[in-house]
Amino acid sequence: MTPQAAETIALSALAWLAGHDELWPVFMGSTGADVTNLRAQAQDPEFLAAVLDFILMDDAWITECTAALEQKPEVLARARAALPGGAQMHWT
């Protein structure tokens, strides 16, 4: 997956979060995101990585989000891996 495709998926996931009345305030509080500069933050690949990190914390959120996006659940993890900080560390 390219970084550009990952950003597109993350933006779609952000839109899903914004429409989720129960999760949106939790996300905003946990990331420290600010509504006044959300548009600028949405252009930042690191912020988009945080969007995916948040959703990937809960299997139910993954299922709901990917169903709404008409994607397979593993697409979020693949998108996250393509964004900054997403490379898996190998300690051996």
Secondary structure as UniProt FT lines:
FT   HELIX           3..18
FT   TURN            21..22
FT   HELIX           23..31
FT   HELIX           35..37
FT   HELIX           38..41
FT   TURN            42..43
FT   HELIX           45..55
FT   TURN            56..57
FT   HELIX           59..69
FT   HELIX           74..82
FT   TURN            84..85
//
